[in-house]
Amino acid sequence: MWIERLARDIGALGQEDGTTLERALDQMSRAAALGVPGCSAALVVVWREVGGPDGSVRHVVTDYGASHADLSAAFEHQYTSDQGPTVEAVRDMRQVRVGDVLREPHRWPRYTSMAVQCGDRSSITLPSPMPGEGDDRVITFGVHSGRADAFDEDVVAPLTALLAEHAAVSLYSAGRQADAARETAHMRRAMSARTVIDQAKGIIMHARGCDADTAFTALREVAQRNRKRVVEVARDLVEENTGPQPRPRRTGAPRE
């Protein structure tokens, strides 16, 4: 069935090798805009729960993807004004349906005009927690239209709930892949730094006839005096001693 296929397609976007959270969000919003009946634009937002000093809890945006620039502008207005279907959905952690913002001008008075300008007349937005244990992130998945009463709620509301659930799982996976990639890159940098420092220590040990600890202390002292990191001093020393040597200067008269 096309509903399950669309949900699977959206869920698979975060599983692709090399994908990033930003890319997955953009692709999900575009897929929903194309695949959901009545939808002309879609918005997927990742929120993080933040506790205040007074014990209050609020949600802040960590990233989002919008299928169209107008919807992006509308959402940023929602976020700054703290009014609109997306911010209400994450604040109350419930589905928010809008048949026509013009029929409810007092619902979000600071958002209505912007919604009309950006073509956000009707929408359905659902929140979904990220599945990881201890993960304090939530996503909101919203389908939007420039027409009033654009959605068959009996069809689109459960579809959006399904898409939100699949998107949450997929984005959690994409986040874990990104974390793993960052950890791998960090380990590579650390190993590279260790190799350079060991090479520099060897140069100092050979030149001074000292042990490894004394050589490292010498590196650290130079780094402190020059306000550099030890690895930077080590890299400079290695380059000086392993780079191309100057050619010896020729003396005497040139040969005929």
Phi and psi in degrees as a GROMACS rama.xvg file:
@    title "Ramachandran Plot"
@    xaxis  label "Phi"
@    yaxis  label "Psi"
@TYPE xy
-64.4665  -30.2986  TRP-2
-63.9372  -49.6188  ILE-3
-63.8091  -36.4115  GLU-4
-64.952  -43.0616  ARG-5
-63.3939  -42.2876  LEU-6
-62.3272  -42.4342  ALA-7
-64.4625  -41.3683  ARG-8
-61.5899  -43.6523  ASP-9
-67.5161  -40.6627  ILE-10
-63.9372  -30.1728  GLY-11
-76.5277  -16.934  ALA-12
-64.2994  -32.4561  LEU-13
-83.8067  -5.30278  GLY-14
-93.3646  -9.48583  GLN-15
-67.655  141.551  GLU-16
-62.2956  135.857  ASP-17
77.7626  3.7634  GLY-18
-73.6952  155.348  THR-19
-116.706  163.401  THR-20
-60.0377  -43.5701  LEU-21
-61.6522  -44.7939  GLU-22
-65.6702  -42.6511  ARG-23
-62.1838  -40.2771  ALA-24
-63.4229  -44.5886  LEU-25
-62.7184  -43.6266  ASP-26
-66.9972  -38.1941  GLN-27
-64.2828  -43.9774  MET-28
-64.4481  -39.7504  SER-29
-68.1677  -39.5471  ARG-30
-63.9502  -40.3037  ALA-31
-67.2603  -40.9143  ALA-32
-61.1766  -33.8302  ALA-33
-83.4097  -30.309  LEU-34
-101.612  -21.0768  GLY-35
-88.0842  126.574  VAL-36
-58.4571  130.54  PRO-37
85.193  -9.78262  GLY-38
-84.196  132.199  CYS-39
-111.881  -12.2952  SER-40
-161.258  151.561  ALA-41
-136.636  154.904  ALA-42
-138.774  126.201  LEU-43
-123.289  122.23  VAL-44
-123.944  137.542  VAL-45
-103.805  126.272  VAL-46
-117.195  151.7  TRP-47
-122.052  136.708  ARG-48
-79.8293  128.792  GLU-49
-126.395  130.622  VAL-50
-90.9594  138.562  GLY-51
-91.6243  166.157  GLY-52
-63.8007  -21.9499  PRO-53
-91.854  8.40977  ASP-54
89.3415  -3.44343  GLY-55
-74.6419  160.307  SER-56
-125.863  134.446  VAL-57
-137.256  167.032  ARG-58
-114.196  133.11  HIS-59
-116.442  149.126  VAL-60
-78.3289  132.102  VAL-61
-102.905  -30.1049  THR-62
-171.126  161.727  ASP-63
-157.987  160.503  TYR-64
-130.818  130.738  GLY-65
-124.147  136.083  ALA-66
-70.5767  -23.2871  SER-67
-137.572  148.102  HIS-68
-63.5003  -35.8135  ALA-69
-62.3521  -40.0334  ASP-70
-68.8897  -33.5516  LEU-71
-61.4225  -44.7215  SER-72
-64.0063  -39.4699  ALA-73
-64.1996  -41.8632  ALA-74
-66.6453  -40.6155  PHE-75
-63.0055  -32.9594  GLU-76
-68.0617  -40.5664  HIS-77
-56.3406  -46.7885  GLN-78
-65.8901  -41.3813  TYR-79
-75.5068  -31.5565  THR-80
-91.0015  -11.1194  SER-81
58.9893  35.9271  ASP-82
-140.569  142.719  GLN-83
135.729  168.593  GLY-84
-65.55  -36.2572  PRO-85
-70.3304  -47.3092  THR-86
-68.3722  -31.8438  VAL-87
-69.3819  -38.0902  GLU-88
-62.4651  -43.4023  ALA-89
-77.8556  -32.2631  VAL-90
-67.9618  -42.6852  ARG-91
-95.5963  -6.86031  ASP-92
50.317  55.5824  MET-93
-151.229  163.663  ARG-94
-67.7362  138.729  GLN-95
-123.945  122.582  VAL-96
-114.077  140.091  ARG-97
-129.485  117.232  VAL-98
-79.7128  -42.6439  GLY-99
-164.521  116.686  ASP-100
-61.7851  -26.7747  VAL-101
-72.2421  -21.085  LEU-102
-81.8015  -13.3461  ARG-103
-129.386  58.5687  GLU-104
-65.2311  -19.859  PRO-105
-91.7707  -4.24256  HIS-106
-69.1005  -47.4316  ARG-107
-137.199  77.7032  TRP-108
-60.3463  -28.3267  PRO-109
-85.784  -4.28156  ARG-110
-112.816  -25.3374  TYR-111
-54.3686  -49.2944  THR-112
-61.8176  -43.8509  SER-113
-64.9579  -38.5271  MET-114
-59.7459  -44.2467  ALA-115
-65.9861  -43.6565  VAL-116
-59.5051  -36.5286  GLN-117
-94.6449  5.08718  CYS-118
74.7755  36.2927  GLY-119
-114.01  69.0872  ASP-120
-79.8366  -43.1385  ARG-121
-134.136  152.505  SER-122
-164.25  161.883  SER-123
-134.482  125.089  ILE-124
-129.196  132.94  THR-125
-128.671  140.767  LEU-126
-92.5485  153.905  PRO-127
-150.512  123.462  SER-128
-67.5073  149.639  PRO-129
-67.4778  145.691  MET-130
-79.5728  -15.6757  PRO-131
-67.1983  142.616  GLY-132
-65.6369  128.618  GLU-133
79.2816  0.827425  GLY-134
-78.4349  123.144  ASP-135
-96.6532  18.2778  ASP-136
-94.6879  151.889  ARG-137
-134.221  145.341  VAL-138
-111.566  151.886  ILE-139
-116.991  135.643  THR-140
-119.321  116.839  PHE-141
-126.279  136.584  GLY-142
-110.979  137.268  VAL-143
-134.141  157.247  HIS-144
-146.73  149.709  SER-145
-81.8086  -4.5993  GLY-146
-103.721  148.309  ARG-147
-72.255  145.036  ALA-148
50.8044  46.6635  ASP-149
-79.5929  -17.0374  ALA-150
-111.572  137.573  PHE-151
-80.2315  101.142  ASP-152
-62.4731  -29.6239  GLU-153
-65.2197  -26.8386  ASP-154
-97.8213  -48.7843  VAL-155
-77.1536  -34.115  VAL-156
-62.0405  -52.0421  ALA-157
-66.0305  -31.3511  PRO-158
-64.3876  -44.7893  LEU-159
-64.1096  -37.1753  THR-160
-62.5215  -41.5222  ALA-161
-65.5719  -43.0501  LEU-162
-64.1103  -39.4007  LEU-163
-62.4195  -42.2777  ALA-164
-64.7324  -46.1294  GLU-165
-64.9021  -38.7114  HIS-166
-65.1991  -40.5418  ALA-167
-61.1842  -45.3397  ALA-168
-63.3387  -43.7089  VAL-169
-65.1707  -43.7586  SER-170
-68.5536  -33.4513  LEU-171
-61.9598  -42.9205  TYR-172
-64.0078  -42.604  SER-173
-62.633  -38.5885  ALA-174
-64.7224  -39.6871  GLY-175
-66.778  -38.4729  ARG-176
-62.9187  -41.7005  GLN-177
-65.0948  -40.1853  ALA-178
-62.015  -43.2724  ASP-179
-63.5394  -40.1882  ALA-180
-64.7491  -41.1522  ALA-181
-64.3282  -40.411  ARG-182
-64.845  -41.0563  GLU-183
-63.1713  -44.0837  THR-184
-63.3807  -38.6479  ALA-185
-64.0215  -42.6046  HIS-186
-64.201  -39.2908  MET-187
-64.0179  -42.4654  ARG-188
-63.3593  -40.9047  ARG-189
-64.5767  -42.1144  ALA-190
-65.8811  -39.7096  MET-191
-63.6414  -42.5514  SER-192
-63.6171  -42.093  ALA-193
-62.3118  -39.9815  ARG-194
-63.5312  -44.5965  THR-195
-64.566  -42.7486  VAL-196
-63.7652  -41.4589  ILE-197
-63.3289  -38.8987  ASP-198
-64.5191  -43.4001  GLN-199
-64.6313  -40.1239  ALA-200
-60.4794  -41.3813  LYS-201
-61.5838  -39.242  GLY-202
-63.1807  -44.663  ILE-203
-67.1134  -42.0349  ILE-204
-60.2215  -41.4598  MET-205
-68.0809  -40.3716  HIS-206
-73.4271  -36.7475  ALA-207
-104.654  -12.3233  ARG-208
67.9088  35.5835  GLY-209
-110.549  175.451  CYS-210
-88.1885  177.287  ASP-211
-65.1857  -39.6883  ALA-212
-63.2528  -42.7564  ASP-213
-65.5508  -37.7876  THR-214
-64.9579  -41.1486  ALA-215
-67.5147  -37.9137  PHE-216
-60.9685  -38.1174  THR-217
-64.9475  -42.205  ALA-218
-59.9741  -45.7568  LEU-219
-64.0213  -39.6045  ARG-220
-64.7392  -41.1104  GLU-221
-64.9571  -40.3484  VAL-222
-62.7965  -41.6447  ALA-223
-66.6964  -40.5101  GLN-224
-65.907  -33.968  ARG-225
-100.582  5.22799  ASN-226
54.8739  47.7054  ARG-227
-122.312  167.049  LYS-228
-80.9273  152.519  ARG-229
-57.367  -40.6699  VAL-230
-64.9684  -31.7617  VAL-231
-68.5509  -42.8307  GLU-232
-63.6323  -42.9495  VAL-233
-61.9486  -42.6028  ALA-234
-64.0244  -40.9341  ARG-235
-62.1293  -42.506  ASP-236
-65.1657  -42.4972  LEU-237
-64.6379  -42.7898  VAL-238
-64.2213  -37.7587  GLU-239
-64.6869  -33.5576  GLU-240
-96.7425  -11.427  ASN-241
-119.704  -4.11909  THR-242
-73.0685  175.587  GLY-243
-61.4024  132.201  PRO-244
-83.0639  147.3  GLN-245
-64.7459  141.712  PRO-246
-70.3226  139.377  ARG-247
-62.2995  142.488  PRO-248
-76.8686  132.361  ARG-249
-77.9361  139.739  ARG-250
-119.648  161.894  THR-251
84.5646  176.051  GLY-252
-75.0571  146.353  ALA-253
-65.556  145.512  PRO-254
-74.4455  141.175  ARG-255
